[in-house]
Amino acid sequence: MAHYAVRESPPLRGEIPISTSKNAVLPIMCGALLTDEDVRIEKPPKLTDVATLASLLDACGCRVKQESNALILKADALKNPHDDEDVRKMRASVLVLGPLLARLGEARIPLPGGCAIGQRPIDQHLKGMSALGAKVTFDHGGVTLTGRLRGAVIYLDMPSVGATENLMMAATLAEGITRIENAAKEPEIVDLSAFLSSMGARITGAGTSTICIEGVSSLHGTSWLPIADRVEAGTMACACAITGGELLLRGARADHLRSLLFKLSEAGVHIQDTQGGLMVFGRAKQPFEIRTMVYPGFPTDLQAPMMAVACRTPGTSVFLETIFENRFMHAAELSRLGAHIRVENRVAVVEGTPYLTGANVSSTDLRAGAALILAGLCAEGETIVNDEGGHIDRGYVGIEEKLSAVGGLVARIPSPA
C-alpha cells in the first residue's frame, strides 16, 4: 500500500478542486438498488471505498459501468451477495440491507468492517427494520432480514447517519407512511433524500430531526451529481491553517462546514465564502477547544486534522471526543514528530510547539493518515507516513497531488524495503 514522503512546506497558495463526497456517494450507490432502471452518478470520487462497494453491488446483481466521468448502475437482476469478503472490508456495506429488503423481501449480509476507531454497532439499523416489519435473524457471523415492509414510526436512540440512510431507503418502497424521529441531519442525508426524490420517492424533512417517507410502488432511474466532500474540504482548510498562505477550495460549501469554520476563525484563520468555493487565508495563531458532536456539531472526521493544526498553534488546545471511544490513536504518532499531547480517556490536551521534526509514522485510520501528512507539512526534515492499511486512499482522492499543486512538498513513494 501507499507511503508518503512529506517535507516542511512553504505557505500553500492556489486552488484545490474538492471531490464529490465519499459519504454521499456510497449511500447513493446503494440507493441505485431500489430500481431496475439506469442510475447515473456524475463525478464519483476515485477511491478504494467506491471500488469496493462497486464490487459488492456487482455481487448483488447490479451492473456497474464506468463511463467517462460517471458511474452507470443497473440493478435489473437483484440478488443477495454470496461472497462475504467485500462486505467485511467497509462499514458502508450495511447500506445494501434496506434496498435489498425493500425490493426482494429478504436481505442477508455478514457483519461489516471499516476503520478500527471504536464500536459502531448496527443495532439502530436492525431495530428500525424490525419496526418496518422485518424479521431479524443472526447466523454464522451475519444477519438476515425477511418480510414485507410497512410504514411505521421509528425512534432512533441516537441520530445515526447510517441507520437514517438505510431506513430512508427501505421506507421508500414500504407500504404506507414511515416517520423517522431523532434522525441524523448531515448534508449527506439531505443529498440522499434529494437523490431518492429524483427517482420518484416521496420524502420530506431531510436535514431535520424528523423525516417522513410515503412509500411508493416503484422508483425509476435518474442522473445525479453528489455534493462536494466537506471532510476533504475541511482537511485542506486545516492544511492552510498549518502552513499559512491562501487557498481556494473549489466547490466547498460554507453551510456544510460551519463548526469547523468557526473554530478556524477563533484560531485566527480568515475565511471568505465565495461563489466558487471557500477562500482560506493565513495560519492558526490562537489555541482552541473542540468537542466532537453529531451534525451540526463539530465532525469527528475533522478532529484529527485539527489536532495537527493544534500541534503548531501557540497555547493549549483541548479536544473532547464524544462520538468514538478510540479515536485518539493519531496522538501517539503525532508525538513522534515532537508534538506535546496528553490523552486521558476521551480528552486530549495539546500544548503547541514552535518545532516539529520529521520522523517515520504510521497511519492508524483514514483521518489519522491525513492528519500525519498535514503535520509533516510543518515538520523540519522529512516525514514518512506509512499507510500499509491503505486508509488514506479510502477517503482522499490524490491527496499528495492536490497538496503538491499548491506548493506542498508531498510525494507518494514506493514502500521501503
N, C-alpha and C positions, 0 to 999 in steps of 0.2 A: 504494500500500500504506500501512500504518499509520505514523503518527508519534505520539510520546508526549511530553507536557509533564509534567515531574516537578519538584516543588519540595521544599525542605527540610521534612521532616515531623515531627510530634510522635511520641512513643512510640506504637507500634501496640498497640491494645487491642481484643479481641473474638474472634470466631470466624470461621475461614475453612474452608468446606467443600472438601475435596480431591476433585478429579475422579477418575474411573476412569483407569487408566494407559494412556497412548497406546502405550507399548511393550509392553503386554499385549494391548490391543485389536487392534492391527494384525495380529499373527500369528494371533489367534483368528478375525479376519475371513477370513484366508486359509484357516484350518482348516475353515471352512464349505464350502469347495470339495470336501471329502472325502466329502460325502454329497449325495444329491439331495433330501433332506428339509429342512424348515424348520429354520433355526438362528436363535434369538432372542438378541441381545446386549443386556443391560439397561444403561441409563445410559451410552451411548457418549459420549465427550467431543466437544464441538463444535469440532473442529479442522480446519484445511485438509488435514492429512495423512490424516485419516479420510475426508474428502470425496474426496480424490484417489484413495485406494485403493478407495473405493466405485465410482468411475468405472471404474477398471481391472477390478474384479470384474464389473461390468456388461459390459465388453468381453469378459470370459471366459465369458459366458453365464450369469452368476449374477444373478438378480433381487435388487435391494437396495431395500427399502422402509422408510421412516421411519415408525414408528408410535408415537405418544405419546412416551415416553422410552425407546425401544428401536429397534434395527435388526433387521429380519427379512430373512434371506438364504436364497435357494433356488437352488441350482446344479443345476437339472434339465435344462439344455441346455449343458453344459460344452463349451468350445472354447478354442483358443489365441487370444490377442488379436492383432489386425492393426495397430492404431494404437500406435505406439511412444511417443507423447508422454507419457502418464500414467506409463509405466514409468520414463522418464528423469527424472521430477520427484523421485522419492523412493527412498531406499535400500531401504525395506521391500518394494518391489515384487518383489524377488527371491524373496520367500517364497511366491509363487504357483508356483514351479518344482516343489517337492515334491508338492503336491496335484495339479497338472495331470499330472505324470508318473505318479503313482500311479494316477490314475483313467483317463487317456487312453492311457498308454503313450508319450506324446510331449509335450514342452513346449518352447516357444521364447519367449524374451524378449530385448529389447536389453539391453545392459549398463546397470544402473541408475545414478541420480544421488543427490542428497542434499546435505547441508551440505559446504562446502569446508574440512573440518577435517583433511584428511590422506588418505593412501591407505587404502582399505578394499576390498581385492580379494576376489573371491568364490571364490577357488581352493579353500577348505575345503569350500564347498558342493559344488563340482563333483567334487572328489576323493571325497567321501562318496557322491555319487550314482553315480559310476563304480564304487565298491566294491559298491554295491547292484545293479549290472548294467547301468547306463545307458551308452549310447554318447554321448560328448560331442563336438559339432562346433561350431566357430566360423565365422560367416559374416556379412559386412556389418555389423559392429558389434554383433552379437547372438550368442546361444548357443542351440543346440538340443540337447535330450536325448531319446533314444529307447530303448525297451527295456522288458522285463518285469522288475520288481524282485523280488529275492530277498534274504533276510536275510543279514547279513554282520557281521563285526567291523570297526568303523571307529575309527581313532585320529585325533583332531584335533590338528594341530600346535600349535594354540593354542585355548583354550576360547572359541571364537567363539559369541556368543549367536545370531546369525542362522543360522549353519550348524547349530548344535544344533537350533534350531526347525525348520528346513527338513528336516533328516534325520529328526527325530522324526515329522513329518507324513508324509513319504514312506514311512517304515517301517511305519506303522500298517496299510497295505494291501499290504505286501510279503509274499511267501510265506516263512514261517519266522521265525526269531528274529534280531533285529538288536541288537548291543551297541555303544553309542557310548561310547568311552573318552576321557578328558580333556574331558568335556562341560562346558559352561557351567552355573553353579549359580544364576543370578539368580532372584529371585522370579517374574519373568515366565515363566521356563522351567517353574517349578512350576505356575503358573497355567495355562499352555498344556497341560501334561500332565493336570491335573485336568479341564480342558475336554474334551480328546480322550477321556479315560476316561469322561466322562459321555455321550459319543457311542458308547461301546462298544469303545474302544481298550483294549489291554492293555499298560500301561506301568508300570514300576517304576524307582525310583532317581532320579527327578527331584529336583534340589536337591543331588545328589551328583555326583562326577566320573564315575560310570558309570551310564548309563541303558540299560535293556533294554526292547525292544519286541517283543511277539509279534504278528505280523501276523494280521489277520482278513480275512474276505472282503468285508465291507462295514461301514459306520458308519451311524448313524441321527441324526436331528435331536435338538436339545437346547435348553435355555434356560440362559443363563449371565450372572452378574454378575462382571465382571472386578475385580481388585484395585485399590486406590487407587494413585494415581500418586506413587511415592516421590520422584521428582525434583521435582515440583511442591511436595510437602510439604517437601522439603529446601530448596528455594528460598525458601519462605515462612518457614521457620525462620531462614534467613540474613537475611531482611528484619527479623525481630525482633532478631537479634544486632546489626544495624547501628543500629537506631533505639531499641532498648530497648522496654520495655512488657511486655505479656502477651498471648499468642495461644494459642487452642485450635485446633489443626489437626485438624478433624473428619474422622475416618476414617483418619488416618495411622497407620501401624504401626511401632512402635519396632524390631521384629525385622527390618524391611526397611531400616533406616537406622542400624544400629549404628555404622558407621565415622564417619558424619557427627556423630552424637550425641556420640561420644567426643571428637571434635575441638572441637565447640562447648562441651562441658563443660570441656575443657582451657583454653578461652579465657575461661571464667568465666560462660558462659550456663547457666542452670538448666533442666533438662529433667525433666518428670514424665510417665510413661506412665499414661494413664487409660483407662477403659472406652470413652470416646467418642473418644479420639484422643490426640494429644500436646500437652501444655502446655509452652510455651516462655516463659521469663521472662528479662528483663534484657538487657544489652548486653555484647558481647565486650570484655574488658579486658586479656587477655594474648595475646602472639603465639603462633603455632603452625606446625607443619611438616606438609605434606601430600604424600604420594606416591600418585598415582592407580594403581590396580591393578584387575584383574578381581575380580568379586564373590567373597567378601565384603569385598574391599579397598575403599578409597575410590573412589567412582564418578567417572569422568572428567566426566560430565554435571554434577557439582556443583563442579567445580574453579573455574569462572568465578564463580559466585555467592559462593564462599568467598574468592575473590580480592577481590571487592568488600568483603567483611567486613574483610579484612586491611588495606585501604587506610586505614581509620579506627581500626584497633586499634593501640595503642602498642607499639613494639618492632619487631623484624624477623621477618617470616614468610617461609617458604621453600616453594616449590611445585616438585615434580618430576613432570612429565607423562610417563608411560611408555606410554600407550595410543595416542595420536595425535601425530604429529610436528609438527602445525601448529595446535595448539590454544591458543596464547597471543595470538591476534590481538586479543583484547579488551584486552590490556595497553596497547597504544598508545592506544586510545580512553579507557581509564580515566585515562591520563596527561594527557589533555586537560582532565580535571576537577581536575588538580593532584596526582594520585596519584604516589608515588615508587616506580617499578617498574623493575628491571633484568632483562633477559631475555638469556640465553645458551643457545642450543640448546634443551634441554628443561627448563631450570631458570629459574624466575622468583623474584627476591628482592624483597619488598615491605617498604618502610620506612613504618610507619604514620604518618599525619599528622593533626593535630587539625582541619585545614581542607581541605575540597574546595570547589571553586567551579563553579557551573553553566556548561555550555557546550553547543555543538552536537556530538553524537557520532553514530556510525553503528554499527548492528548488523551484525556480520560473520557471525554464525551464530546459531542458535537460543538456546543457553545464554548466549552473549555478550550478546545483546539483553536477556535477563533481568538479567544482572549490571549492565548500564548503568542499567537502571531502578532497581535496588537502590541503586547508588551515588548516583543522583540524589536519593534519599530523604534523604541526609545531606550534600548539597552546598548551599552558600549560593546563593541566587538560583534561577534556572530552568535546568533541563537539558532539551534537546530531543533525544530519541532517534529518529534516522532509521532506519526499518525498511522501506526501499523493497523489499527482497527478500521481505518477508512472513514472515521467520523466526519471529518470536515467536508468531504465530497458528498455526504448525505444532505447537507443543508446550504452549502455555499457554492455558487457557480463560478469557477475560476477565480477564487479569492486572490490568488497570487497575481493573476493577470490584471484584475481590476485595481489592486493597490499599486502595482508596478506602473500602470498607465498614468497615475497621478503623482509619481515620484517615490513611492515606497520601494525599498530595497528588499524585495521578497522573490524567492525563486523556488519552484518545485525541483527537487533533486532526487537522484536515484537513492534507493535505500542503502545506507552504509553497510559494509560487509560485517 
